Amino acid sequence: MTAALAPPVRIGKAAVGALGLLALSTGALESVVTPTLPLLQRELDMSPAGGALLSIVLLIAGALVTPLAGKFGDRYGGKRVLIRLMAVVSVGGLVSALAPNLPVLLLGQVLQGAMVGALPLSFIVVRKRLTAGESKVAIGVVSGLFVAGGMAGTLSAGPVAETLSRHWMFALPTIAVIGATLLVHRAMPSDPPGRSDDAGIDWRGLLLLSGTLITLMLVLALAPDLGSQPLVLGALVVVLAAFVTGWVAAERRAAVPMIDLRMLARPAIWKACVLTFVVSLGTSTAVFLVPQLFDERGDGYGFGAGATDIGFFLLPGAIAASLAGPLGGIADRRFGSRAVVDAGVVMMAVSLVALAAVHTEVWHLVVAKALIALANGLCVTAMMTSTATAVDPDDTGIATSLILVSRVLGYAVGGQFGGALLSAATPPGSETAAESAYVTGFVIAGAVTALALLVTRTMNEGVKE
């Protein structure tokens, strides 16, 4: 009993620094695909739809890993699970570095998706080891270094890929991840396992959700090529419907569901999920189409930019995304969640439509992409705040997991939608998509985003201080 009540071993600056280095290296590894996606498509002979799948598969895998990471962390100890997750990430980075083709690279990205669950797990470890005030500082340091790593990866991926090879742009941050993981293992004291959860883990729900997301990706990725084969496309849609039906039934029956769908009956939650899906769809459409347009070599459109230039052009968007969280929190406290979401939705919709109308200069894309990144961050911050204040404290984890799934679905649909448009608009034997595909993509994404204003009109204000 004495041992059970003993206070946890405190951690020092070395342990926090090791976690910070881990966040820095994982942020760099996570961000190398976006600026080099056109280069990867050429070297691996990928269609735009395949490129869209590559750009989102890490996030999808991460959404599935995250709830398991929290469960296992509580059951077996945070440090133990964190180290094992980072071992999976390291293997994934090495697989990506050595990948000779798209299927192997996709496998590497799936394994790297474990990093999405590792970051919040490191926050849990910090909170157990430090006082409330100290943990806020430590979490801020780790979060800031993750963002900094993302910026570093965005800038360095292009030069490394063009100077050395695409293999090294995965290998170098992976080596850094391995080194940082060893430092965390050495500097971070072990934490005792928590109480076992008698209800267990909702494996059935996890597997059915995995099947749902994978089938959805196949439908979106293959739709342009299967347009002339309606029976095959129809069969995939039937399989998707079966997975969705099975998942909903499994979650309703599970004693402790991975995602409690009953929470969706609450207006505040389903509205937040709809808004998150729509905002994520608009963001991911831009995230995919803008680098492609930078790389495009069409007659009168596109800029023929290399991976290094694309990384530089995307940097203002990364900076805007890093500022969006703090700005969103300040604006939320002053004006309320609904006002922040309204502003973010309008900013994103206007930026997307403006891109469709005007994209003849590099700065047009740079400014629009930065505004979209800022709008996305503002909306996500407000959605999390609104969701947290609309449910009881014990239901916060369930509600935010619904937001996470909505975000993943939005990113998946938006990215694959952009890829499908470019694939359908690229003539056989050509590598150049028609300009109309970009215009159509931006217009549709902007219009769908604007429809979110109909939902925000009935949102609760949330906490307004």
ZAFIRO-823820 format. One line per 10 residues: their letters; for each residue x, y, z of C-alpha. Coordinates in nm, 4 decimals, always signed. Each point is the difference from the previous one (the first is absolute). Layout:
a) X:Y:Z  ...
***
This chain:
mtaalappvr) +0.0000:+0.0000:+0.0000  +0.2851:+0.2346:+0.0824  +0.1570:-0.0590:-0.3384  -0.3298:+0.0635:-0.1726  -0.0403:+0.3351:+0.1739  +0.3591:+0.1123:-0.0483  +0.0315:+0.3127:-0.2124  +0.1312:-0.0548:-0.3524  +0.3656:+0.0620:-0.0752  +0.0449:+0.3518:-0.1325
igkaavgalg) +0.1768:+0.0572:-0.3274  +0.2623:+0.2626:-0.0665  +0.0908:+0.2245:-0.2880  +0.1943:-0.2792:-0.1692  -0.3120:-0.2153:-0.0341  -0.2096:+0.2907:-0.1260  +0.2796:+0.0889:-0.2420  +0.0092:-0.3589:-0.1272  -0.3763:+0.0103:-0.0601  +0.0468:+0.3313:-0.1794
llalstgale) +0.2665:-0.1465:-0.2288  -0.2308:-0.2930:-0.0685  -0.2801:+0.2396:-0.0939  +0.2389:+0.1998:-0.2203  +0.1159:-0.3084:-0.1902  -0.3492:-0.1499:-0.0401  -0.1326:+0.3349:-0.1215  +0.2712:+0.0049:-0.2659  -0.0698:-0.3581:-0.1065  -0.3745:+0.0617:-0.0153
svvtptlpll) +0.0301:+0.3047:-0.2276  +0.2361:-0.1180:-0.2759  -0.2672:-0.1397:-0.2352  -0.2075:+0.3134:-0.0687  +0.2682:+0.2195:-0.1655  +0.1475:-0.2929:-0.1948  -0.3248:-0.1662:-0.1093  +0.0326:+0.1019:-0.3688  +0.3579:-0.1313:-0.0001  -0.1111:-0.3293:+0.1580
qreldmspag) -0.2787:-0.0335:-0.2548  +0.2481:+0.0288:-0.2866  +0.2647:-0.2299:+0.1472  -0.2483:-0.2699:+0.1036  -0.2269:+0.0434:-0.3043  -0.3028:+0.0837:+0.2161  -0.3295:+0.1345:-0.1225  -0.1359:+0.3109:+0.1752  -0.2483:-0.2232:+0.1814  +0.2889:-0.2141:+0.1264
gallsivlli) +0.1794:+0.3128:+0.1113  -0.3092:+0.1123:+0.1899  -0.0128:-0.3362:+0.1770  +0.3662:+0.0321:+0.0964  -0.0627:+0.3464:+0.1441  -0.2689:-0.1172:+0.2442  +0.0782:-0.3619:+0.0908  +0.2218:+0.1008:+0.2949  -0.2819:+0.2047:+0.1528  -0.2509:-0.2828:-0.0463
agalvtplag) +0.2299:-0.2494:+0.1704  +0.0616:+0.2493:+0.2791  -0.3722:+0.0439:+0.0643  -0.0284:-0.3748:+0.0546  +0.3103:-0.0237:+0.2195  -0.0748:+0.2957:+0.2293  -0.2852:-0.1528:+0.2072  +0.2005:-0.3205:+0.0410  +0.3055:+0.1949:+0.1141  -0.1949:+0.1626:+0.2822
kfgdryggkr) -0.1504:-0.3324:+0.1102  +0.3336:-0.1808:-0.0047  +0.1730:+0.2923:+0.1709  -0.2418:-0.0176:+0.2915  +0.0295:-0.3766:+0.0178  +0.3726:-0.0614:-0.0496  +0.1647:+0.3343:+0.0769  +0.0483:+0.3080:-0.2156  +0.3741:-0.0252:-0.0570  -0.0141:-0.3665:-0.0953
vlirlmavvs) -0.2687:+0.0575:-0.2630  +0.1661:+0.3191:-0.1273  +0.3295:-0.1784:-0.0638  -0.1733:-0.2822:-0.1839  -0.2004:+0.2395:-0.2139  +0.3152:+0.1837:-0.0963  +0.1618:-0.3334:-0.0901  -0.2886:-0.0522:-0.2445  +0.0482:+0.3541:-0.1339  +0.3719:-0.0657:-0.0478
vgglvsalap) -0.0704:-0.3194:-0.1934  -0.2522:+0.1903:-0.2090  +0.2534:+0.2736:-0.0751  +0.2568:-0.2587:-0.1120  -0.2592:-0.1771:-0.2176  -0.0898:+0.3345:-0.1601  +0.3685:+0.0773:-0.0545  +0.0649:-0.3330:-0.1724  -0.3336:-0.0186:-0.1871  +0.0462:-0.0909:-0.3693
nlpvlllgqv) -0.3664:+0.0571:-0.0904  -0.3285:+0.1490:+0.1173  -0.1396:-0.3032:+0.1905  +0.3134:-0.0246:+0.2156  +0.0018:+0.3763:+0.0580  -0.3660:-0.0164:+0.1061  +0.0923:-0.2743:+0.2481  +0.2736:+0.2209:+0.1419  -0.2426:+0.2902:+0.0379  -0.2538:-0.2227:+0.1769
lqgamvgalp) +0.2678:-0.1009:+0.2527  +0.1061:+0.3622:+0.0417  -0.3599:+0.0790:+0.0937  +0.0815:-0.1279:+0.3495  +0.1587:+0.3419:+0.0642  -0.3484:+0.1549:+0.0168  -0.0715:-0.2062:+0.3116  +0.3461:+0.0541:+0.1439  -0.0226:+0.3779:+0.0331  -0.3067:+0.0147:+0.2293
lsfivvrkrl) +0.1435:-0.2948:+0.1917  +0.3114:+0.2059:+0.0746  -0.2294:+0.2724:+0.1378  -0.1590:-0.2539:+0.2350  +0.3435:-0.1069:+0.1221  +0.0946:+0.3621:+0.0684  -0.3217:+0.0711:+0.1905  +0.0621:-0.2999:+0.2264  +0.3516:+0.1146:+0.0838  -0.0298:+0.3771:+0.0448
tageskvaig) -0.2225:+0.2472:+0.1801  -0.2833:+0.1620:-0.1930  +0.1977:+0.3190:-0.0642  +0.3171:-0.1831:-0.0980  -0.1877:-0.2392:-0.2269  -0.1560:+0.2896:-0.1934  +0.3465:+0.1377:-0.0709  +0.1353:-0.3428:-0.0963  -0.2947:-0.0780:-0.2270  +0.0387:+0.3418:-0.1611
vvsglfvagg) +0.3687:-0.0701:-0.0650  -0.0705:-0.3435:-0.1492  -0.2886:+0.1301:-0.2143  +0.2080:+0.2934:-0.1224  +0.2888:-0.2261:-0.0955  -0.2362:-0.2320:-0.1898  -0.1202:+0.2988:-0.2048  +0.3609:+0.1131:-0.0477  +0.0873:-0.3493:-0.1208  -0.2821:+0.0187:-0.2513
magtlsagpv) +0.1370:+0.3277:-0.1343  +0.3516:-0.1440:-0.0151  -0.1260:-0.3045:-0.1888  -0.1965:+0.2160:-0.2425  +0.3083:+0.2070:-0.0798  +0.2611:-0.2763:-0.0061  -0.1882:-0.2812:-0.1785  +0.0317:+0.1575:-0.3454  +0.3738:+0.0810:+0.0151  +0.0798:-0.3437:+0.1447
aetlsrhwmf) -0.2094:-0.1821:-0.2611  +0.1454:+0.1999:-0.2892  +0.3608:+0.0004:+0.1250  +0.0223:-0.3526:+0.1407  -0.3164:-0.2012:-0.0739  -0.3551:-0.0528:+0.1168  +0.1309:-0.2865:+0.2150  +0.2088:+0.2343:+0.2150  -0.2852:+0.2415:+0.0689  -0.1627:-0.2845:+0.1980
alptiaviga) +0.3235:-0.1489:+0.1323  +0.1457:+0.3128:+0.1637  -0.2988:+0.0871:+0.2232  -0.0435:-0.3709:+0.0758  +0.3568:-0.0139:+0.1325  -0.0847:+0.3028:+0.2153  -0.3151:-0.1773:+0.1277  +0.2032:-0.3065:+0.0971  +0.2561:+0.2134:+0.1859  -0.2689:+0.2003:+0.1813
tllvhramps) -0.1837:-0.3183:+0.0973  +0.3176:-0.1362:+0.1583  +0.0391:+0.3263:+0.1931  -0.3589:-0.0219:+0.1280  +0.0564:-0.3607:+0.1035  +0.3083:+0.1040:+0.1966  -0.1242:+0.3283:+0.1518  -0.3662:-0.0783:+0.0742  -0.0750:-0.2084:+0.3129  -0.2430:-0.2862:-0.0442
dppgrsddag) -0.3538:+0.0471:+0.1227  -0.1928:-0.2873:+0.1604  -0.2841:-0.1613:-0.1935  -0.3504:+0.1151:+0.0838  -0.3012:-0.2076:+0.0865  -0.1116:-0.2497:-0.2621  -0.3194:+0.0882:-0.1838  -0.2358:-0.2931:+0.0450  -0.2031:+0.1072:-0.3021  +0.3024:-0.0478:-0.2243
idwrglllls) +0.0604:+0.1643:-0.3356  -0.2582:+0.0351:-0.2736  +0.1957:-0.2008:-0.2561  -0.3086:-0.0717:-0.2096  -0.0817:+0.3696:-0.0278  +0.3636:+0.0797:-0.0857  +0.0158:-0.2620:-0.2766  -0.3331:+0.1058:-0.1499  +0.0989:+0.3684:+0.0065  +0.3304:-0.0937:-0.1671
gtlitlmlvl) -0.1899:-0.1864:-0.2705  -0.2347:+0.2965:-0.0449  +0.2833:+0.2496:-0.0478  +0.2021:-0.2282:-0.2284  -0.3018:-0.0773:-0.2193  -0.0923:+0.3686:-0.0153  +0.3510:+0.0784:-0.1207  -0.0224:-0.2701:-0.2672  -0.3352:+0.1308:-0.1229  +0.1290:+0.3569:-0.0243
alapdlgsqp) +0.3374:-0.0971:-0.1490  -0.1351:-0.2437:-0.2599  -0.3195:+0.1847:-0.0949  +0.1546:+0.1797:-0.3039  +0.1407:-0.3259:-0.1409  -0.3115:-0.2059:+0.0800  -0.2466:+0.2416:-0.1578  -0.0236:-0.2349:-0.2971  -0.0441:-0.3008:+0.2326  -0.3102:+0.0868:+0.2029
lvlgalvvvl) -0.0387:-0.3537:+0.1383  +0.3436:+0.0071:+0.1662  -0.0566:+0.3487:+0.1351  -0.3448:-0.1005:+0.1220  +0.1451:-0.3048:+0.1762  +0.2490:+0.2201:+0.1846  -0.2801:+0.2330:+0.1071  -0.1982:-0.3000:+0.1317  +0.3060:-0.1173:+0.1968  +0.0406:+0.3509:+0.1409
aafvtgwvaa) -0.3660:+0.0067:+0.1069  +0.0420:-0.3414:+0.1655  +0.3028:+0.1185:+0.1969  -0.1807:+0.3155:+0.1128  -0.3087:-0.1967:+0.1067  +0.2096:-0.2568:+0.1843  +0.2045:+0.2668:+0.1749  -0.3079:+0.1894:+0.1175  -0.1546:-0.3236:+0.1307  +0.3222:-0.1011:+0.1759
erraavpmid) +0.0401:+0.3375:+0.1687  -0.3598:-0.0098:+0.1237  +0.0526:-0.3423:+0.1602  +0.3500:+0.0503:+0.1425  +0.0226:+0.0412:+0.3782  +0.2755:+0.2586:-0.0440  -0.0107:+0.1052:-0.3679  +0.3011:+0.1541:-0.1627  -0.2305:+0.2822:-0.1143  -0.3334:+0.0413:+0.1792
lrmlarpaiw) -0.2373:+0.0831:-0.2858  -0.2813:+0.0793:+0.2453  +0.1813:+0.3261:+0.0649  -0.0908:+0.1026:-0.3565  -0.3612:+0.0381:+0.1067  +0.0983:+0.3212:+0.1779  -0.0413:+0.3015:-0.2315  +0.3193:+0.1681:+0.1196  +0.2028:-0.3114:-0.0866  -0.1418:-0.0830:-0.3419
kacvltfvvs) +0.0254:+0.3637:-0.1040  +0.3649:+0.0079:+0.1112  +0.0652:-0.3210:-0.1949  -0.1647:+0.1377:-0.3155  +0.1988:+0.3220:+0.0240  +0.3240:-0.1862:+0.0637  -0.0618:-0.2261:-0.3005  -0.0770:+0.2937:-0.2307  +0.2941:+0.2123:+0.1146  +0.2366:-0.2976:-0.0293
lgtstavflv) -0.1299:-0.0749:-0.3498  +0.0724:+0.3554:-0.1137  +0.3424:-0.0018:+0.1641  +0.1076:-0.3349:-0.1429  -0.1156:+0.0926:-0.3498  +0.2322:+0.3012:+0.0128  +0.2788:-0.2001:+0.1671  -0.0037:-0.2400:-0.2951  -0.0772:+0.2299:-0.2951  +0.2273:+0.2968:+0.0842
pqlfdergdg) +0.3330:-0.1933:-0.0143  -0.1223:-0.1698:-0.3193  -0.0723:+0.3401:-0.1553  +0.3432:+0.1273:+0.1026  +0.1510:-0.2996:-0.1808  -0.2356:+0.0092:-0.3001  +0.1478:+0.0760:-0.3421  -0.3154:+0.0834:-0.1955  -0.0398:+0.2495:-0.2800  -0.0637:+0.3298:+0.1786
ygfgagatdi) -0.0442:-0.1476:+0.3477  +0.2264:-0.1631:+0.2560  +0.3531:+0.1015:+0.0897  +0.2217:-0.3059:-0.0535  +0.1402:+0.0389:+0.3518  +0.2381:-0.2581:+0.1440  -0.0345:-0.1645:+0.3407  +0.2325:+0.2554:+0.1633  -0.2019:+0.2950:-0.1282  -0.3284:-0.1644:+0.0976
gffllpgaia) +0.1239:-0.0463:+0.3571  +0.0939:+0.3672:+0.0150  -0.3383:+0.1051:-0.1430  -0.1839:-0.2118:+0.2593  +0.1937:+0.1398:+0.2968  -0.2321:+0.3017:+0.0611  -0.2898:-0.2436:+0.0287  +0.1905:-0.2033:+0.2605  +0.0736:+0.3179:+0.1968  -0.3671:+0.1045:-0.0202
aslagplggi) -0.1074:-0.3423:+0.1264  +0.2354:+0.0285:+0.2985  -0.1457:+0.3402:+0.0914  -0.3619:-0.1060:-0.0463  -0.0257:-0.1933:+0.3267  +0.0995:+0.2855:+0.2348  -0.1935:+0.2559:-0.2065  -0.3050:-0.2241:-0.0032  +0.0112:-0.0431:+0.3763  +0.0235:+0.3767:+0.0577
adrrfgsrav) -0.2800:+0.0734:-0.2475  -0.2187:-0.2734:+0.1483  +0.0244:+0.1485:+0.3499  -0.0787:+0.3481:-0.1282  -0.2636:-0.0582:-0.2686  -0.1304:-0.3541:+0.0539  +0.0304:-0.3225:-0.1974  -0.2679:+0.0773:-0.2570  +0.1579:+0.3305:-0.1029  +0.3403:-0.1659:-0.0412
vdagvvmmav) -0.1447:-0.2832:-0.2105  -0.1952:+0.2477:-0.2130  +0.3157:+0.2003:-0.0653  +0.2000:-0.3123:-0.0813  -0.2643:-0.1413:-0.2356  -0.0361:+0.3291:-0.1868  +0.3782:+0.0395:-0.0270  +0.0404:-0.3521:-0.1372  -0.2910:+0.0177:-0.2446  +0.1136:+0.3368:-0.1387
slvalaavht) +0.3606:-0.1232:-0.0334  -0.1041:-0.3153:-0.1865  -0.2259:+0.1878:-0.2429  +0.2696:+0.2647:-0.0481  +0.2465:-0.2759:-0.0914  -0.2417:-0.1254:-0.2631  -0.0283:+0.3489:-0.1508  +0.3601:+0.1204:+0.0369  +0.3021:-0.2331:-0.0024  +0.2351:+0.1529:-0.2560
evwhlvvaka) +0.2689:+0.1146:+0.2457  +0.1863:-0.1913:+0.2671  -0.1027:+0.2454:+0.2695  -0.3669:-0.0671:-0.0759  +0.0447:-0.3607:+0.1101  +0.2332:+0.0839:+0.2896  -0.2391:+0.2527:+0.1555  -0.3111:-0.2133:-0.0545  +0.1671:-0.3110:+0.1442  +0.1123:+0.1964:+0.3087
lialanglcv) -0.3522:+0.1370:+0.0526  -0.1487:-0.3481:-0.0353  +0.2474:-0.1394:+0.2550  -0.0817:+0.2841:+0.2401  -0.3749:-0.0504:-0.0484  +0.0318:-0.3735:+0.0602  +0.1887:+0.0569:+0.3255  -0.2533:+0.2558:+0.1221  -0.2922:-0.2330:-0.0738  +0.1620:-0.3068:+0.1590
tammtstata) +0.0822:+0.1942:+0.3179  -0.3551:+0.1343:+0.0235  -0.1501:-0.3427:-0.0710  +0.2025:-0.1620:+0.2777  -0.0980:+0.2770:+0.2424  -0.3657:-0.0173:-0.0978  -0.0030:-0.3785:+0.0301  +0.1755:-0.0015:+0.3375  -0.2493:+0.2475:+0.1466  -0.3037:-0.1816:-0.1408
vdpddtgiat) +0.0564:-0.3306:+0.1833  +0.0746:-0.1178:+0.3508  +0.3725:-0.0230:+0.0881  -0.0208:-0.3811:+0.0018  -0.1277:+0.0035:-0.3597  +0.2712:+0.2271:-0.1406  +0.2097:-0.2878:-0.1324  -0.2974:-0.1588:-0.1780  -0.1089:+0.3285:-0.1550  +0.3481:+0.0933:-0.1206
slilvsrvlg) +0.0443:-0.3470:-0.1531  -0.3051:+0.0715:-0.2164  +0.1626:+0.3259:-0.1062  +0.3176:-0.1921:-0.0872  -0.1876:-0.2487:-0.2192  -0.1877:+0.2858:-0.1711  +0.3317:+0.1739:-0.0678  +0.1545:-0.3149:-0.1483  -0.3037:-0.0606:-0.2209  +0.0100:+0.3612:-0.1202
yavggqfgga) +0.3691:-0.0201:-0.0830  -0.0460:-0.3347:-0.1715  -0.2925:+0.1115:-0.2164  +0.1563:+0.3373:-0.0857  +0.3373:-0.1426:-0.0956  -0.1424:-0.2849:-0.2045  -0.2515:+0.2364:-0.1610  +0.2870:+0.2183:-0.1216  +0.1938:-0.3024:-0.1201  -0.3004:-0.1412:-0.1840
llsaatppgs) -0.0591:+0.3337:-0.1760  +0.3590:+0.0207:-0.1227  +0.0034:-0.3659:-0.1064  -0.3189:+0.0452:-0.2028  +0.1357:+0.3205:-0.1586  +0.3380:-0.1455:-0.1032  -0.0056:-0.1372:-0.3590  +0.1517:-0.3466:-0.0570  +0.3759:+0.0216:-0.0465  +0.0141:+0.3517:+0.1436
etaaesayvt) +0.1226:+0.1233:+0.3389  -0.1862:+0.3314:-0.0212  -0.3494:+0.0375:+0.1449  -0.2411:+0.2491:-0.1537  -0.0236:+0.3358:+0.1756  -0.3762:-0.0506:+0.0305  +0.0623:-0.2826:+0.2502  +0.1693:+0.2416:+0.2417  -0.2705:+0.2614:-0.0478  -0.2748:-0.2572:+0.0565
gfviagavta) +0.1703:-0.1354:+0.3100  +0.0436:+0.3401:+0.1626  -0.3539:+0.1125:-0.0864  -0.1682:-0.3137:+0.1347  +0.2111:+0.0020:+0.3170  -0.0788:+0.3694:+0.0528  -0.3724:-0.0503:-0.0574  -0.0194:-0.2968:+0.2375  +0.1943:+0.1942:+0.2630  -0.2361:+0.2964:-0.0336
lallvtrtmn) -0.2978:-0.2277:+0.0684  +0.1418:-0.0508:+0.3495  -0.1298:+0.3462:+0.0857  -0.3489:-0.1521:+0.0045  +0.1119:-0.2209:+0.2874  +0.1862:+0.2710:+0.1909  -0.3188:+0.2097:+0.0134  -0.1462:-0.2465:+0.2517  +0.3186:-0.0691:+0.1987  +0.0120:+0.0631:+0.3713
egvke) +0.2422:+0.2693:+0.0967  +0.1791:-0.2214:+0.2474  +0.1995:+0.1638:+0.2749  +0.0438:+0.3694:-0.0494  +0.1998:+0.1902:+0.2548
***
